[in-house]
């Protein structure tokens, strides 16, 4: 397979080890949820740490591989990746500290300490985004042997950056919080995951995404993990090529990766629009369903056209 380096020792070792550590941490969070059944804003106190551990493991495992693909700028990439590891670990420690205290880690403005910790985490996230931007730019100077993978890695990294940035939408005060700030100058929480309903209401199992209103965690999560999903599309196409001769043409696989990229970007835009309108993911309105149907139809038609039209060698 062209997607994986021939030797695992070419991977960025700190990323790989940190990802493995986060897997162990996720298992520890599961145990903690069984033993400690406290809740914060209606969710198990250890649920957020579990989700962050799983998401972080995917993120760092992927970057451990991506850094190994760089023929140049390897030293810069190692530094940027190590910075992200340190910042993520520090943010996670703050979250764990707040979990032990039984207090929200995000949007918490109840006390000077809570506000300071949240502002500190916000600065860490901004620095992580900048370091990820550096890594993404470095990827743009890397050519991979398989052209479908070449484009899947780049487009996945760009959409992932957008997904991380969408987290900023959660930091604005809700209408109720703004009213409290205007009236008293104080609000225990500033910012929220949910739109149209308070945080802590009914949510999907494990994920916690609101089932009664919009939830900005959905576009944040969906966009961020394009970094894993689009390269997997390229891998799937490569594996299918052994059974489907049409896919042996690299030009066909490149076109299909671009269809997947544009379709996935459309999905991120759709779930962002849905969340901002205060609409639950599992209770879509007629306009949302129509937009989703149009997106599916466009992807299907573009996929068929890309797979079956006459091909010629594309210039990378």
C-alpha positions as CSV (number, residue, x, y, z in Angstrom):
1,X,0.0,0.0,0.0
2,X,1.3,3.5,-0.9
3,X,-0.5,5.1,2.0
4,X,1.7,3.7,4.7
5,X,5.5,4.0,5.0
6,X,7.4,0.8,4.5
7,X,9.0,1.1,7.9
8,X,7.2,2.1,11.0
9,X,10.3,3.6,12.5
10,X,10.1,6.5,10.0
11,X,7.0,7.7,11.9
12,X,7.2,10.7,14.2
13,X,7.8,8.7,17.4
14,X,6.5,11.2,20.0
15,X,3.2,11.5,18.1
16,X,2.8,7.8,17.9
17,X,3.6,7.2,21.6
18,X,1.4,10.1,22.6
19,X,-1.5,8.6,20.6
20,X,-1.0,5.3,22.3
21,X,-1.0,7.0,25.6
22,X,-4.3,8.7,24.8
23,X,-5.8,5.3,24.0
24,X,-4.8,4.1,27.4
25,X,-6.2,7.4,28.9
26,X,-9.5,6.8,27.1
27,X,-9.8,3.4,28.7
28,X,-9.1,5.0,32.1
29,X,-11.9,7.5,31.4
30,X,-14.3,4.7,30.8
31,X,-13.4,3.1,34.2
32,X,-13.7,6.6,35.8
33,X,-17.2,7.0,34.3
34,X,-18.3,3.8,35.9
35,X,-16.7,4.6,39.3
36,X,-17.5,8.3,39.5
37,X,-21.0,9.0,38.3
38,X,-21.0,12.7,38.9
39,X,-22.4,15.0,36.2
40,X,-21.4,18.5,35.0
41,X,-24.1,20.4,33.0
42,X,-26.0,17.2,32.6
43,X,-23.1,15.1,31.2
44,X,-20.9,12.6,33.0
45,X,-18.0,14.4,34.4
46,X,-15.4,12.2,32.6
47,X,-17.2,12.1,29.2
48,X,-15.5,15.1,27.8
49,X,-12.1,13.7,28.7
50,X,-13.0,10.4,27.0
51,X,-14.0,12.2,23.8
52,X,-10.9,14.3,23.8
53,X,-8.7,11.3,24.3
54,X,-10.2,9.4,21.4
55,X,-10.2,12.4,19.1
56,X,-6.6,13.3,20.1
57,X,-5.4,9.7,19.5
58,X,-6.7,9.8,16.0
59,X,-5.2,13.3,15.4
60,X,-1.7,12.4,16.7
61,X,-1.6,9.0,15.1
62,X,-2.4,10.6,11.7
63,X,0.2,13.3,12.1
64,X,2.8,10.8,13.2
65,X,2.3,9.2,9.7
66,X,2.0,12.5,7.8
67,X,5.3,13.8,9.2
68,X,7.0,10.7,8.0
69,X,6.0,11.5,4.5
70,X,7.9,14.8,4.4
71,X,11.1,14.6,2.3
72,X,12.1,18.2,3.4
73,X,11.4,20.4,6.4
74,X,11.4,17.3,8.6
75,X,13.1,19.2,11.5
76,X,10.5,22.0,11.4
77,X,7.7,19.5,11.3
78,X,9.1,17.7,14.3
79,X,9.2,20.9,16.3
80,X,5.7,21.9,15.3
81,X,4.3,18.5,16.2
82,X,6.1,18.4,19.5
83,X,4.6,21.8,20.3
84,X,1.1,20.5,19.6
85,X,1.7,17.5,21.8
86,X,2.9,19.7,24.7
87,X,-0.1,22.1,24.3
88,X,-2.7,19.4,24.0
89,X,-1.3,17.6,27.0
90,X,-1.4,20.8,29.0
91,X,-5.0,21.5,28.0
92,X,-5.9,18.0,28.9
93,X,-4.4,18.4,32.4
94,X,-6.5,21.5,32.9
95,X,-9.6,19.7,31.8
96,X,-8.8,16.8,34.2
97,X,-8.2,19.2,37.0
98,X,-11.6,20.7,36.5
99,X,-13.2,17.3,36.2
100,X,-11.8,16.3,39.6
101,X,-13.3,19.5,41.0
102,X,-16.6,18.7,39.3
103,X,-16.6,22.0,37.4
104,X,-17.0,22.8,33.7
105,X,-13.7,23.2,31.9
106,X,-15.0,25.2,29.0
107,X,-16.9,28.5,29.0
108,X,-16.6,28.7,32.8
109,X,-16.7,32.2,34.1
110,X,-18.0,31.5,37.6
111,X,-14.8,32.4,39.5
112,X,-11.5,34.1,38.6
113,X,-9.7,30.7,38.7
114,X,-12.3,29.1,36.4
115,X,-12.1,32.0,34.0
116,X,-8.3,32.0,34.0
117,X,-8.1,28.3,33.2
118,X,-10.6,28.7,30.4
119,X,-8.7,31.6,28.9
120,X,-5.5,29.6,29.2
121,X,-7.0,26.7,27.3
122,X,-8.3,29.1,24.6
123,X,-4.7,30.4,24.1
124,X,-3.5,26.8,23.9
125,X,-6.1,26.0,21.2
126,X,-5.1,29.0,19.2
127,X,-1.4,28.0,19.4
128,X,-2.3,24.4,18.4
129,X,-4.2,25.8,15.3
130,X,-1.1,27.8,14.3
131,X,1.2,24.9,14.7
132,X,-1.2,22.7,12.7
133,X,-1.3,25.4,10.0
134,X,2.5,25.2,9.8
135,X,2.3,21.4,9.4
136,X,-0.4,21.8,6.7
137,X,1.8,24.3,4.7
138,X,4.7,21.9,4.9
139,X,2.5,19.1,3.5
140,X,1.8,21.3,0.4
141,X,5.5,21.0,-0.5
142,X,5.4,17.2,-0.4
143,X,4.6,15.0,-3.4
144,X,3.4,11.5,-2.7
145,X,3.8,8.6,-5.1
146,X,0.0,7.9,-5.3
147,X,-1.7,10.9,-6.6
148,X,-5.1,10.2,-5.0
149,X,-3.3,10.1,-1.6
150,X,-1.4,13.2,-2.6
151,X,-4.6,15.2,-2.9
152,X,-6.5,13.4,0.0
153,X,-3.8,14.4,2.4
154,X,-3.8,18.0,1.4
155,X,-7.5,18.6,1.2
156,X,-8.0,16.6,4.4
157,X,-5.5,18.8,6.2
158,X,-7.1,22.0,5.0
159,X,-10.7,21.0,5.9
160,X,-9.3,19.8,9.3
161,X,-7.9,23.3,9.9
162,X,-11.3,24.8,9.1
163,X,-13.0,22.3,11.5
164,X,-10.7,23.2,14.3
165,X,-11.4,26.9,13.7
166,X,-15.1,26.3,13.8
167,X,-14.7,25.7,17.5
168,X,-14.5,29.5,17.9
169,X,-18.2,29.7,17.2
170,X,-18.8,28.2,20.7
171,X,-17.1,31.0,22.5
172,X,-19.7,33.7,21.9
173,X,-22.2,34.3,24.7
174,X,-25.7,33.0,24.2
175,X,-28.7,35.4,24.3
176,X,-29.4,34.5,27.9
177,X,-25.7,34.9,28.9
178,X,-25.5,38.3,27.1
179,X,-28.6,39.5,28.8
180,X,-27.1,38.5,32.2
181,X,-23.9,40.3,31.3
182,X,-25.8,43.4,30.2
183,X,-27.9,43.4,33.3
184,X,-25.5,42.4,36.1
185,X,-22.1,42.3,34.4
186,X,-21.7,38.7,35.5
187,X,-22.5,35.3,33.9
188,X,-21.3,32.0,35.3
189,X,-20.9,30.7,31.7
190,X,-19.8,32.6,28.6
191,X,-20.2,30.5,25.5
192,X,-22.0,27.2,24.8
193,X,-22.0,24.1,22.7
194,X,-25.8,24.2,22.0
195,X,-27.8,26.7,20.0
196,X,-31.4,27.5,20.9
197,X,-31.4,25.4,24.0
198,X,-29.2,25.4,27.2
199,X,-26.2,23.1,27.4
200,X,-26.9,19.9,29.5
201,X,-30.2,19.0,27.9
202,X,-31.0,15.6,26.2
203,X,-28.1,14.4,24.0
204,X,-26.9,11.5,21.9
205,X,-25.3,8.7,23.9
206,X,-21.5,9.1,24.5
207,X,-21.2,12.0,22.0
208,X,-23.6,14.2,24.0
209,X,-24.7,16.2,21.0
210,X,-28.0,17.9,21.6
211,X,-31.2,16.1,20.4
212,X,-33.4,19.2,21.0
213,X,-31.4,22.0,19.5
214,X,-28.4,22.9,17.4
215,X,-24.9,21.7,18.5
216,X,-21.7,23.4,17.3
217,X,-19.6,20.4,18.3
218,X,-20.9,18.6,15.3
219,X,-19.3,20.8,12.6
220,X,-16.2,21.1,14.8
221,X,-15.9,17.3,15.0
222,X,-16.9,16.6,11.4
223,X,-14.4,19.1,9.9
224,X,-11.5,18.2,12.2
225,X,-11.6,14.5,11.3
226,X,-11.4,15.1,7.5
227,X,-7.7,14.6,8.2
228,X,-8.4,10.9,8.8
229,X,-11.4,10.2,6.6
230,X,-10.2,11.6,3.2
231,X,-6.9,9.6,3.3
232,X,-9.0,6.6,4.1
233,X,-11.1,7.2,1.0
234,X,-7.8,7.1,-1.0
235,X,-6.8,3.9,0.7
236,X,-10.2,2.4,0.0
237,X,-10.0,3.3,-3.7
238,X,-6.5,1.8,-3.8
239,X,-7.7,-1.5,-2.3
240,X,-10.7,-1.7,-4.6
241,X,-8.5,-1.3,-7.6
242,X,-7.5,-4.9,-7.4
243,X,-11.1,-5.9,-8.0
244,X,-12.3,-2.9,-10.1
245,X,-10.0,-2.4,-13.1
246,X,-11.4,1.1,-13.7
247,X,-9.8,2.2,-10.4
248,X,-6.4,1.1,-11.5
249,X,-6.2,4.4,-13.5
250,X,-4.7,6.9,-11.0
251,X,-6.6,9.8,-12.8
252,X,-9.9,8.1,-11.9
253,X,-8.9,7.8,-8.3
254,X,-7.8,11.5,-8.2
255,X,-11.1,12.6,-9.6
256,X,-13.0,10.5,-7.0
257,X,-10.9,11.9,-4.2
258,X,-11.8,15.4,-5.3
259,X,-15.5,14.4,-5.4
260,X,-15.2,13.1,-1.9
261,X,-13.4,16.2,-0.8
262,X,-16.0,18.6,-2.2
263,X,-18.8,16.4,-0.8
264,X,-17.2,16.3,2.6
265,X,-16.7,20.1,2.6
266,X,-20.4,20.5,1.6
267,X,-21.3,18.2,4.6
268,X,-19.3,20.4,7.0
269,X,-21.0,23.5,5.6
270,X,-24.4,21.8,5.9
271,X,-24.1,20.7,9.6
272,X,-22.7,24.1,10.5
273,X,-25.7,25.8,8.9
274,X,-28.0,23.4,10.7
275,X,-26.4,23.9,14.1
276,X,-26.4,27.7,13.8
277,X,-30.1,27.6,13.1
278,X,-30.7,25.8,16.4
279,X,-31.7,22.6,14.7
280,X,-31.0,19.1,16.1
281,X,-28.9,16.7,14.0
282,X,-31.5,14.0,14.4
283,X,-34.6,16.3,13.8
284,X,-33.7,18.0,10.5
285,X,-36.1,20.4,8.9
286,X,-37.4,20.3,5.3
287,X,-34.8,22.8,4.1
288,X,-32.0,20.7,5.7
289,X,-33.3,17.5,4.2
290,X,-33.5,19.1,0.8
291,X,-30.0,20.5,1.0
292,X,-28.7,17.1,2.2
293,X,-30.5,15.3,-0.7
294,X,-29.1,17.8,-3.2
295,X,-25.6,17.2,-1.8
296,X,-26.0,13.4,-2.0
297,X,-27.3,13.6,-5.6
298,X,-24.5,16.0,-6.6
299,X,-21.8,13.6,-5.1
300,X,-23.4,10.6,-6.7
301,X,-23.6,12.2,-10.2
302,X,-20.1,13.6,-9.9
303,X,-18.8,10.2,-8.7
304,X,-20.3,8.4,-11.6
305,X,-19.1,11.0,-14.1
306,X,-15.6,10.8,-12.6
307,X,-15.4,7.0,-12.7
308,X,-16.8,6.4,-16.2
309,X,-15.7,9.3,-18.4
310,X,-12.7,8.8,-20.7
311,X,-9.5,9.5,-18.9
312,X,-6.2,11.1,-19.7
313,X,-3.2,11.4,-17.6
314,X,-3.5,14.4,-15.2
315,X,-0.7,16.7,-14.3
316,X,-0.1,16.8,-10.6
